[in-house]
């Protein structure tokens, strides 16, 4: 797999996703790692190697509607792990003071 930047069609999961104070509906790639469902949130480039940013999904909340292959719904809210620490950071006032 030399060129991983090409579009790959695979299973997708539709889920409610929270980033900070905002919750939105999102479509992510669905992969299984050691039989555990994972939502791929994005990819980061680490010294030329593309690495997925993904989070574990609770299998009991993953639903697949009949007659639609490759689409799953997640009955829960996911949280982006890249922004969890930012929620604890102090908020700055408009003038830049804490």
Contact map, one row per residue, 1 for C-alpha under 8 A:
11110000000000000000000000000000000000000000000000000000000000000000000000000000000000000000000000
11110000000000000000000000000000000000000000000000000000000000000000000000000000000000000000000000
11111100000000000000000000000000000000000000000000000000000000000000000000000000000000000000000000
11111100000000000000000000000000000000000000000001000000000000000000000000000000000000000000000000
00111110000000000000000000000000000000000000000000000000000000000000000000000000000000000000000000
00111111000000000000000000000000000000000000000000000000000000000000000000000000000000000000000000
00001111100000000000000000000000000000000000000000000000000000000000000000000000000000000000000000
00000111110000000000000000000000000000000000000000000000000000000000000000000000000000000000000000
00000011111000000000000000000000000000000000000000000000000000000000000000000000000000000000000000
00000001111100000000000000001100000000000000000000000000000000000000010000000000000000000000000000
00000000111110000000000000001110000000000000000000000000000000000000111100000000000000000000000000
00000000011111000000000000111100000000000000000000000000000000000000011100000000000000000000000000
00000000001111100000000000111100000000100000000000000000000000000000001111000000000000000000000000
00000000000111110000000011110000000000000000000000000000000000000000001111000000000000000000000000
00000000000011111000000011110000000000000000000000000000000000000000000011111100000000000000000000
00000000000001111100001111000000000000000000000000000000000000000000000001011100000000000000000000
00000000000000111110001111000000000000000000000000000000000000000000000000001111000000000000000000
00000000000000011111111100000000000000000000000000000000000000000000000000001111000000000000000000
00000000000000001111111000000000000000000000000000000000000000000000000000000011001000000000000000
00000000000000000111110000000000000000000000000000000000000000000000000000000000001101100000000000
00000000000000000111111000000000000000000000000000000000000000000000000000000000000000000000000000
00000000000000000111111100000000000000000000000000000000000000000000000000000000000000000000000000
00000000000000011110111110000000000000000000000000000000000000000000000000000000000000000000000000
00000000000000011100011111000000000000000000000000000000000000000000000000000000000000000000000000
00000000000001111000001111100000000000000000000000000000000000000000000000000000000000000000000000
00000000000001111000000111110000000000000000000000000000000000000000000000000000000000000000000000
00000000000111100000000011111000000000000000000000000000000000000000000000000000000000000000000000
00000000000111100000000001111100000000111000000000000000000000000000000000000000000000000000000000
00000000011110000000000000111110000000111000000000000000000000000000000000000000000000000000000000
00000000011110000000000000011111000011110000000000000000000000000000000000000000000000000000000000
00000000001000000000000000001111100011110000000000000000000000000000000000000000000000000000000000
00000000000000000000000000000111111111000000000000000000000000000000000000000000000000000000000000
00000000000000000000000000000011111111000000000000000000000000000000000000000000000000000000000000
00000000000000000000000000000001111100000000000000000000000000000000000000000000000000000000000000
00000000000000000000000000000001111110000000000000000000000000000000000000000000000000000000000000
00000000000000000000000000000001111111000000000000000001101000000000000000000000000000000000000000
00000000000000000000000000000111101111100000000000000001111000000000000000000000000000000000000000
00000000000000000000000000000111100111110000000000000111100000000000000000000000000000000000000000
00000000000010000000000000011110000011111000000000000111100000000000000000000000000000000000000000
00000000000000000000000000011110000001111110000000011110000000000000000000000000000000000000000000
00000000000000000000000000011000000000111110000000011110000000000000000000000001000000000000000000
00000000000000000000000000000000000000011111000000011100000000000000000000000000000000000000000000
00000000000000000000000000000000000000011111100001111000000000000000000000000000000000000000000000
00000000000000000000000000000000000000000111110001111000000000000000000000000000000000000000000000
00000000000000000000000000000000000000000011111111100000000000000000000000000000000000000000000000
00000000000000000000000000000000000000000001111111100000000000000000000000000000000000000000000000
00000000000000000000000000000000000000000000111110000000000000000000000000000000000000000000000000
00000000000000000000000000000000000000000000111111000000000000000000000000000000000000000000000000
00000000000000000000000000000000000000000000111111100000000000000000000000000000000000000000000000
00010000000000000000000000000000000000000011110111110000000000000000000000000000000000000000000000
00000000000000000000000000000000000000000011110011111000000000000000000000000000000000000000000000
00000000000000000000000000000000000000011111000001111100000000000000000000000000000000000000000000
00000000000000000000000000000000000000011111000000111110000000000000000000000000000000000000000000
00000000000000000000000000000000000001111100000000011111000000000000000000000000000000000000000000
00000000000000000000000000000000000001111000000000001111100000000000000000000001100000000000000000
00000000000000000000000000000000000111100000000000000111110000000000000000000000000000000000000000
00000000000000000000000000000000000111100000000000000011111011000000000001000000000000000000000000
00000000000000000000000000000000000010000000000000000001111111000000000000000000000000000000000000
00000000000000000000000000000000000110000000000000000000111111000000000000000000000000000000000000
00000000000000000000000000000000000000000000000000000000011111100000000000000000000000000000000000
00000000000000000000000000000000000000000000000000000000111111100000000001110000000000000000000000
00000000000000000000000000000000000000000000000000000000111111110000000111100000000000000000000000
00000000000000000000000000000000000000000000000000000000000111111000000111100000000000000000000000
00000000000000000000000000000000000000000000000000000000000001111101001110000000000000000000000000
00000000000000000000000000000000000000000000000000000000000000111111001110000000000000000000000000
00000000000000000000000000000000000000000000000000000000000000011111100000000000000000000000000000
00000000000000000000000000000000000000000000000000000000000000001111100000000000000000000000000000
00000000000000000000000000000000000000000000000000000000000000011111111000000000000000000000000000
00000000001000000000000000000000000000000000000000000000000000000111111000000000000000000000000000
00000000011100000000000000000000000000000000000000000000000000000001111100000000000000000000000000
00000000001111000000000000000000000000000000000000000000000000011001111110000000000000000000000000
00000000001111000000000000000000000000000000000000000000000001111000011111000000000000000000000000
00000000000011100000000000000000000000000000000000000000000001111000001111100000000000000000000000
00000000000011110000000000000000000000000000000000000000100011100000000111111000000000000000000000
00000000000000100000000000000000000000000000000000000000000011100000000011111000000000000000000000
00000000000000110000000000000000000000000000000000000000000010000000000001111100000000000000000000
00000000000000111100000000000000000000000000000000000000000000000000000001111110000000000000000000
00000000000000111100000000000000000000000000000000000000000000000000000000011111000000000000000000
00000000000000001110000000000000000000000000000000000000000000000000000000001111100100000000000000
00000000000000001110000000000000000000001000000000000010000000000000000000000111111100000000000000
00000000000000000000000000000000000000000000000000000010000000000000000000000011111100000000000000
00000000000000000000000000000000000000000000000000000000000000000000000000000001111110000000000000
00000000000000000011000000000000000000000000000000000000000000000000000000000001111111100000000000
00000000000000000001000000000000000000000000000000000000000000000000000000000011111111110000000000
00000000000000000000000000000000000000000000000000000000000000000000000000000000011111111000000000
00000000000000000001000000000000000000000000000000000000000000000000000000000000001111111000000000
00000000000000000001000000000000000000000000000000000000000000000000000000000000001111111000000000
00000000000000000000000000000000000000000000000000000000000000000000000000000000000111111100000000
00000000000000000000000000000000000000000000000000000000000000000000000000000000000011111110000000
00000000000000000000000000000000000000000000000000000000000000000000000000000000000000011111000001
00000000000000000000000000000000000000000000000000000000000000000000000000000000000000001111100001
00000000000000000000000000000000000000000000000000000000000000000000000000000000000000000111111111
00000000000000000000000000000000000000000000000000000000000000000000000000000000000000000011111111
00000000000000000000000000000000000000000000000000000000000000000000000000000000000000000001111110
00000000000000000000000000000000000000000000000000000000000000000000000000000000000000000001111110
00000000000000000000000000000000000000000000000000000000000000000000000000000000000000000001111111
00000000000000000000000000000000000000000000000000000000000000000000000000000000000000000001111111
00000000000000000000000000000000000000000000000000000000000000000000000000000000000000000111100111
